[in-house]
């Protein structure tokens, strides 16, 4: 399983995680369709799901088809194993039950198909410092403590989420965002602070044949 570091907002890199040869992609929470618009120019069919009406209208101009729907309640009108890849770009943390949605969507992903997801890291050092020293957990209009976030994840939680929903993580990328002093300190400590300097994780996971991982699988991957 590969692990490396990337800077913040690397849209092109994130899309590079979509597996070569993918022809049918589901973009869950597609917003205005800007993220995956380039994929349609490569003859890739991109289906979007979006619950905001204005964003949905804009996405319909860029993607092949977009459904205006509550993501967690919507039943996809497609055959089983229809999609080669499903994208969750900063979406899972906004859901009431991301595990249930991943289990629901796995039926629409072909065997050996992939999920590509970006998930913020609540173990980020600025959040910890603010909580430990300032004693505050203040929500904001965006960022790690976005008011619309329903769930919070560390890397361990992310691994558990994907394992329990039937996926094997094959790649983890770290979006390191930190002041120069913290980066230098992390270098001097041989990367020991990397979990705290990671603003966001990029995850690439493959569908496991046979459904959700068993207890033996979780022991194998040390979850």
N, C-alpha and C positions, 0 to 999 in steps of 0.2 A: 504494500500500500504506500503510494508516494505521498510525501508531505513536503510542502515548500511554502515560500512567502511571496505575497504580492502586495502592491500598494492599493490604496482605497479607490473604489469606483473604476475598476478595470473591466468595463463592459465587454470589450473585445476578447479579453482573456476568458471571461466567464463563458461567453458563447463558444469559445474554442473547446470547452469541455463536452459540448454536444458531440456524440460519437460520429466519426466519419461514416457515411452511408445512410445516416438517418434520413428518412423520407417523410415521416409523419410525426409531428411534434405537438404536444399539448402544453400551452403556456398558461399555467394556473395563476390567476391574479395578474393578468397581462397589462393592467393599467391602460395607457394610451397606445399600446402596441409597439412602442419605440424600441424596446429591447430586441424583439425578434423580427422586426421588419426586414432586416437584412437577410434572414434565412429564406424568406419567400422569394427573394431574388435569385436564390440558388436552387430553385425548383423544389423547395421543401414545403410541404403542406403544414401550415401552422394554424392550429385551432386555439382560440383564446377563451378564457373564462374571466369575467370581470363583473363586480357587483355595483360599480359606480356608473350611472347612466351616461354622464358626459364623457368619461374616459372610454367607455364601451363604444360610443359613437365614433370617437377618433380612431380607436383600434380597428374598427371595421373597414377603415380606409387603407389599412396597412397589412392586415392579416387575411387569411383565406375565409375564415368564419369566426365570429365572436358571439358568445352567449352572455346575455345579461342575466346574472343569476347569483344567488347565495351559494358560494363554492361548496360549503359543507352539506347543503341540502340537495344540490343539483345532481340528477342522474344523467350521465353522459349518453347521448343517443348514438353510440357507436358500438360495433361488435367487440367482443372480448379480444384482447391482444392486438388491438388496432394500431397502437402507437409504438414507435421505436424509442421515444424519449419523452419524458415529462419534466418540465421546468417549474421550479418553485423559487422564484427570485424574491427574497425578503417577504415571504408569504406565511410560512408555517408558524411564525411567532404571533401572527394576528388571529389565529384560529382558536376556537374553544377546545377542539379535540384533534390536533394534528395527527396523532396516531391512527385514529379512526379513518381519517381521510386518506392517509397513505395506504392503509389496508384496503380501502374501497377502490382506490385508483389502480392498485397493483393488477387487478383483473384486466384492465384495459391496456396494460403494457405487455408486449411480447416477451416470451422467455428469453432471458439474456439481454433484455432492454435496459435502458439506463434512466436514472433520475439525476438531474443536476439541480443543486439547491444552494442558495446563499442564506446564511443564518447568522444573526448578530450574536456576539459573545458577551454574556452578562458578567463574565469574570474579568472584563476589561479594567485596566488599572485605574482609570479616572472614576469609574463607578465605585470601585472598592475604596479609593481614597476619600471620596465624598461621603460614603457611608460610614467608614471607620473614623474619620477625623471630624467631619462636619455633622455626622449623625442624620443626614438627610437622604431621602429616596424620592427625589422630585421628578415628576413626569414632565415631559415637554412635547412640543408639537412634532418633533422628529427625533431621529437618533436612537440610541440604545434604549432609552426610557420613553419612547414614543407612547403617547396616551392610548393609542389603539392596540398596543401589544397586550396579548392575553397570556402568553407563555414566554418564559425566559430559559435560555439554554447555555450550558457550558459544553465543552467538547465531549465529556463523558455522557451527558444527557443526549447529545446528538447521536453518538454511537449507539446508545440504548434504543433511541427512537427508531433508527433505521434497521437495527437488528431485529427488533420485535415486530416490525411491520413487513419483514420478508426481504430485506435487501442486504447485500454485502458491500460495504464501503470499499472502493478501490482507489480513491484519491481524496486527499484532504489538503487544501491550500489555505494558507493563513494570510489574511489581509492585515499586515502589520501597520499600525498607525500610532506613532509615539514621538515625543520630543527627542531631539538628538541625544540629550544626556541619558535618557532611558535606553535608547538604542545602543549607545556605547556601553552602558552598564550590562546590558543583555549580552553583548559581544564578549565582554570580559568574563562573564559568568557562563560562557559556553552555551548560551541559549536557554538558560534556566528560567528566564522571565518571559519566554515567548508566549505562554498561555495568558499572561496578563497584558501583553502588548498587542494581542490579536483583537482587532475591532470586529472582525467578521470572518466566518469560515465559508469556504467554497467546497461543497461536497459533491463527489461523483460516486454514485452507488449503482450496483447492478442487481437486477431482480434475480432472486434465488429460485431455482426450480423446487417445487414441493411446498411452497407457501412460507409462512413466517418462520424465523429461526427458532430452533429448539433450545432447551437449557444447555445441551451439549455444545451447540453453536456458540452461545454466549460465552461459555467457558473457553472455547477455542480462541475467540477473539478478545478474551480478557475483559469482558464487559462487567 
